Amino acid sequence: MQIKYITRTRDDVELPRLRVLSLCSGIGGDVAALEYAGIPHDVAAVAEIDPIASAVLAQKFPSVPNLGDLTLADWSNYHDNIDVLIAGIPCQPYSVAGRQRGVDDRRDVTSDIVRIVGEVRPRYVLFENVAQYETLHGGKAFSELRNGLVSCGYAVDHRVIDAAEVLPQRRKRLFILGCRGDAGGSPSQILADAASGGRSADACGTTRLPSADATSGSASVLHPPRLGTLMASGSGMNRPGMRGHELDFLVVQEFPQLGLVMRRPTPLEALRAQGFPDDWFDGVSFAGKALTDIQKYKLIGNSWPVPVTAAILASVFRSSETGRLSQAA
């Protein structure tokens, strides 16, 4: 599966650049989404503590500061100076793959996110997590986040979107979008637009995102039609044995002169299944060595579905432009 990335400019029009703050940044899936949608942007800073993911960010975006632990960072320099704050809130406290301790898990940063939003006051906020974030323990964390955003002056809505609509991977994720009162745009409409399949995800043109059916690979691949959900543990990608849901990663493919071959997805296929360009890891190393396959699998599984995020951010960008024009008038 090969996804074509979109870059658009409008003739004779200088598009405004979104100033972005990326928290829990991983390998920069949110930046990949901005690039996918052709959105002019500047990343003010990232915040990531995982050493391997931080190495990826440092080498791909050498001029962007990494603030590290978001619970300790100073946000005063970004007050009223950010268009979009994006965070892939850690999913380990909520995922069915973990113990689901929710807000009692030390890795939960919900209260910190609310505090940071209040200090930074971005025009838009976008958060992503597993679907269980909305319901686990009576929705305690979700309610804390939503109520905190509302108290900070944001209109808020949320939606679970399955990346299988545009990618050969089953990946249901909860997206939470907030628009500050003076920003323009409706979070409900923005998310509905993205959930329609991302068909209007191109921020600066009219090109549509491909459907998953059109990008699921060669006809010689007999199983699976879509991969299972890529996970931060690398589950299903490299363990000696496979069972249960891990069988969703058993690729059965017919090769000329070899016949049927059973194999696992390669790191490149995993990268494509998440929607990244093929060269995202090119030239990236950790501790002086090229990234191993297991490191790549884990980094990819912990990231965003790029085209879905691009669809949301593209609609945010259009709303942002409309809001600026209204203020100017």
N, C-alpha and C positions, 0 to 999 in steps of 0.2 A: 504494500500500500504506500503510495506516494502522495503527500498532500502538497499542493502548490501554495506558496505564500503570496499574499497580496500586498502590493505597495501602490498607493494611489496619491495623486496630487490633483488639485483643481486648477485649471488654467487661469492665470492672471489673478489668483486669489491666494493670499498668504494665510494658511490655516493656523489657528492658535495652537500652542503646544500645551498638552496637559502636563502639569507638574505632579509627579507620582511619588508616593511614599509606600514602600513595600515591606511588610512585616511577615515574619515566619516565611521567608522568601524561598527556601528550598533552592532549586537550581534555576529560578527565574522564570517559571511558567507564566507568571503574570506579564513579564516583559515580552516573552515570546508571543503572548496573546495580543499585546499592543502592536507588535511588529506584524503579526498575522493580519490584523485588521487595517494596517496602514495608518495608524493613528500617530500623528506627531506628538512626541512626548519627551520629557526629561525626567529621569529617575533621581530624585533628590537624595535618597538613601535607601539602603536595605537593612534588615535586621535579621540575622541568622546566626545560630550558635553551633549547629552541626559542623564539625571541622571539614568534612569532605565537601558538603554542599557549599560551605564558605569558600573553599578553594576554587570551586567551579565559578562562583560569583566573582571572586577576585580576578580570575583570569579572563572571564568573559566581559566583565564591566570594571576595568581597572581604575577608572576615574570616579566610581560611585563608592562612597564610604559605607562600610558595614558597621552598624551601631551595636552589633552583638546582642546581648541579652536585653530584650525589650523592657523587662521589668526594672532595669537599672539605667536605661538611657535617658539623656536630657532632651526633651522635645521642644524646648523654648524657641529654638531657631526656626521651627517649622510652623509656629502659630500663625493662623490665617494666611498661610503661604503654600497650601497644598490643595490641588484640585481633587485628587482621588487617593484615598488611603485604602490599600488592599492588604488583606491578611488571609493566609491559609492557616486558620486556627488549628493547632495540633489536634489530630483526631484520635490519638491513642486513648485518651480517657473515655471515648464514646464509641469506638469501633467494636464490632462484634468479634474482631480478632484479638481484642484485649480483655481486661477485666471489667471494663465499663464502670469505673468508679466515679465518673463524672467530675463535678466540682471538687470532690474530695481527693482527686488525683493531683499531685503536685505539679504536673505538667499542664493543668488547665490554666489558661490565661484570660478567661472571659472578663474578670473584673479589671485586669490590667488593660485590656483592649478598650473597655468603656472609659477608663481614666485617660488613656492616651487620646482617644477621640475628643474628649472634653478639653484637653490641653491643646491639641493641634487645630481643631475646628476645620477639618477639610470640607470641601463642598459636597463630596460624595464619599461613601464608604462601601466597600464590597468585601464580603467574607465568604469563605467556603469551608465546608466540613462534611462529614458523613451525615446521612439522613437522620441517624439516631440522635444527633445533637439537638434536634427539635423536640424529641419525645422522652429521652432517657431521664429517669427519676422525676417524672412529672413535668419534664421540660424546664427544669430549674435553671440550667445554664442559658438556654435559649431565652427564657423570660427575663433573666438578668440583663442579657445583651440587648434585647429589644427595648425593654423599659428604660435602660440606660441611654440608648440612642434617642428615644423619644424625649427624654428629659433634657437632652442636649439640643433639641430643636430639629430633629430629623424625622421626615416621613419614612416609614420602614415597611418593606414587604419581603417575602421570602418565597422560594420555590425549589422543589426537588426536580432536577433535570438529569436525564439519563444520556450520557455521552454516546450511547449506542446509536443515537439518531444521526450522528455525523462521524463517528469513529468505529472501527472494528474492535470495540471493547465495551463490555457491559460495565457501566460506572455511574451509579446513581449518587448524586451529590447535592447537598443543600446549599443554595446560594442565598445570601442575605444582603440586601441592598438598601442603603439609606441615602436620602437626598436632603441636604440642609434646606431650610425654608426658602432661601434666596437663590438656590442653585438652578432651579428650573427642572422640569421633567417629573414624571411619576414613576416611582420604583415598581409599581404594579405593571405599568405598561412596558417598561424597559424589560422586565423579566419575562413577561408574556411574549414579547417580541423574540427574545432569545430562545424561549422554550418552543417556539413554533418550528424549531429545527435550525435556527441560526441563519435563515434564508436571507436576512437583511443585515448580516454581520459586517459587510464591507462598509467601513466608516466613510470612505471618500469616493465611492463609486457604486456600481450596481452588480458586481460579480457575486454569485451565490456560493456558499460553501457546498462542497460535495456531500452527497448522502453516504451513509456507511455502506449501503449496498453497492455503491459504485466504487468503493475504495477498499473492499475487504480482501483484495488479493487475487492472485491468479486462480483460474478455474481448476488448476492442478492441485490446489489445496482442498482436501476432502473434509478435513475436520481441524479446528472448529470454524464455523462461519464467523464467529466473533470470539475474541479472547475473553476470559473471565476478568474480573476486576484486578488490575495490577495493584500490588500491595507493597508497603514500605518494607515489609519483611523479606520480600523477594519470593514469597510462597508460590510454589508451583513452577518456578522458573529454573531452579538449579538443584533441588533436593534429589537424592538418589532414588527415592520411591515417590509414587504419586497416588493420592487417594481423594475421594470426594470431589470438591470443587477444583482441586488441582488438575483434574483430568481435562478441564477447560483449556489448559495450556499444552495439551498433547497435540502437536500438529502432525496430521497425517497428510503426506504430500506425495504425488506421483512424479517421479523423475524419469526422463528418457534413459533407457538402457539399464536403469536401476530398479524400476518398478516402484512399489509403495515403500516409503520411508517414514518411520515415526521419529519425531524429534521435538525438541523444545524451541520456543521462539528465541531468536537471537536478540542481543541488546538493541540492535538497529531496528528490528521489528517491534520491540517493546517501545522504543522511542517514537516510532511512527504511530503506534496504537494510542499513544497519549497525545499525538498531534504536533510533536516537535519536528523541526527540520532535521534532515539527516546529519548535518554537521554540528549539532549542538555541543557535542563533547569533543569535537576535533581539537587537538592540541592541548587539551586539559589534562593536568596531572595532579597527583596528590603525594606529598612527601618525596618528590622527585621521580615518581613512577607513574606510568600510564594507569588510568582507572581500570580496575578489574571488572569482569563481567558482573559479579555479584554486587559490587559497589554501584555499577550503573543500574542494575535491576532495582535496587533499593531506592536510589535517588529518583528514578523515573516513577516508581510506584507511590512515592510520597508527594508527587507533584499534581498540578492541575490538568484537567482536560482542556488543552489549549483552544480549540475552536469554539467550545461553549463559552469560555471566558471571553474570547474575542467578540462573540456576539453580544454579550452583556456590555462590555466596555465600548464597543462601537455605538451602541444605543446611548450610553452615557455621554459619549463624545458629542453626538448629535444634540442631545438635550443640553449639554454644556454650551454649545455654540448658540442655541436658541436663547438660553438664559442670558448670555453675555449681550446678545443683540437687543433683548428686551430691556436690560439695564441701561444700555447705551442710548436707547430711544427715550 
